[in-house]
Amino acid sequence: MVQRQTKQRDALLAQMRKNDRFISAQILHQQLLQEGEKIGLATVYRQLNSLVQEGAADTVRLGDEQLFRLCRGNGHHHHIICRNCGRTVEIEPPSDAWLGTIAQKTGYTIESHTFEVFGLCPSCQKA
């Protein structure tokens, strides 16, 4: 179910478009408050989870934190994420042949997958 557009949702989407990194709901909430938006943290979580369910945003876990980012491209994709600053680049998913090999070796029927790569971006490597 697609959420109706509200002023708060529009503000949240506008703020997320400014980020090329995965960010936490708490940080996004603070950014919105600094921009003068009146929005509660629970509303931010609700809107973010709605965007994920709609396929408009991605979510990953980094340590104990759940992070969010608007999808940049269409279709199935994966990410390489800097563990230090959160900078994110979308990458091509593994080939269907690779997934088929895994299924054959393990005897599993693959229904879905997630694949995220974590490391240090070039800027953080220099720091």
Phi, psi and omega in degrees: 000127180276132180288147174287151179285129175233167178301318181294317179296318178299318179295318179297314179297318179298318180293319180294327179295338179282347185254135171255013182241159167287135179227158180279159176299323181296316179294316178300318178300314179298319179298318179296318178297319179295333178277359178091009179281139176260100183211138180273157179299321179298322178294320178300312178301315182299315180293319179297314179296325176296317178298321177296314180298326179283347183084011180271344180222155176251157174224142175223159173255130176234104187066234180269000188257140171262126183242155185228154178202140175293143175291137180265326183243175177265155175084180183290133180209168180228177186224151163247127192235131176285124180293338183273305187252348179086359178306140188227139174232133176283138181234161179290141178288160174302155183290156175299329179296319179298315178296323177296321177297317178298315180299316181295316182292326185263342184082004179279154166261118183279124180258326178197171177205159168231147184209109179234141179247133181242142179190202177246129179290165180305320180296317181288333176294327181282335185287000000 
